[in-house]
Amino acid sequence: MFELLDAAKAFIEPVIKPDSVLCDFTMGNGHDTEYLCRRAPQGKVYAFDIQESAVENTAKRLKEAGLENAELICASHADCKKYIHEQISAGMFNLGYLPGSGNKELHTMRESTMPAVSSAIELLKKGGILVISVYPGHEEGRLEGEMLCEKLAQLDKKYYCVTMLKLINSPDAPFIIAVEKYDK
Ligand SMILES: C[S@@+](CC[C@H](N)C(=O)[O-])C[C@H]1O[C@@H](n2cnc3c(N)ncnc32)[C@H](O)[C@@H]1O
């Protein structure tokens, strides 16, 4: 059975070292932030969300887990380059809305998702990987997916490998786009 999160992790795990700099571009309740913090205990994890409650929930989660290697930032991921002044080895985007928040209005949007993904690609070090989980089951998610596929298909194949992992017999199911920056 295809598990989206397991597949996303399988893409980035090979490039993560204990001292890597990583980023969770959609912090939410902090599951992915916690995962990244555990993978890079001597490194650093930047995490972004526009919702104060996401930052609070994640701070609580990390405190309970005894993890102190994250910087939690309450700002749009579109502004990530204002906060990150070093290269990252891996980044995760988990698009859509915060599960369980009751507020489905506060979901990711094309106008900030695209600049955020472009900035994230600029921040990637050579050999680094960005993984984006897309949810086409709702209208904005479907449009985000189309936009990302169209734009990321234009990345120069000399420098990037862009992969899509998608269930072809379930068109509305979530899918993954991974962007690898070649190590050359
Ligand atoms: C699917 S949830 C992320 C789940 C999260 N990774 C976890 O482990 O719980 C998507 C998150 O993206 C956040 N978000 C929406 N627009 C954003 C933006 N412009 N910048 C940063 N985060 C944003 C939402 O507030 C929501 O918490």
The ligand as an ORCA input file, in Angstrom:
! r2SCAN-3c Opt
* xyz 0 1
  C      -0.808     19.904      5.482
  S      -0.387     21.094      6.705
  C       1.249     20.614      7.159
  C       1.329     19.415      8.086
  C       2.640     19.344      8.831
  N       3.771     19.136      7.961
  C       2.647     18.343      9.981
  O       3.583     17.543     10.088
  O       1.713     18.411     10.795
  C      -0.081     22.560      5.764
  C       0.357     23.743      6.594
  O       0.795     24.771      5.706
  C       0.551     25.989      6.352
  N       0.630     27.099      5.412
  C      -0.320     27.590      4.585
  N       0.153     28.639      3.879
  C       1.452     28.821      4.277
  C       2.477     29.739      3.919
  N       2.261     30.680      2.994
  N       3.670     29.625      4.540
  C       3.907     28.659      5.470
  N       2.968     27.758      5.853
  C       1.757     27.836      5.258
  C      -0.836     25.806      6.961
  O      -1.063     26.749      7.976
  C      -0.752     24.357      7.450
  O      -0.380     24.315      8.803
*
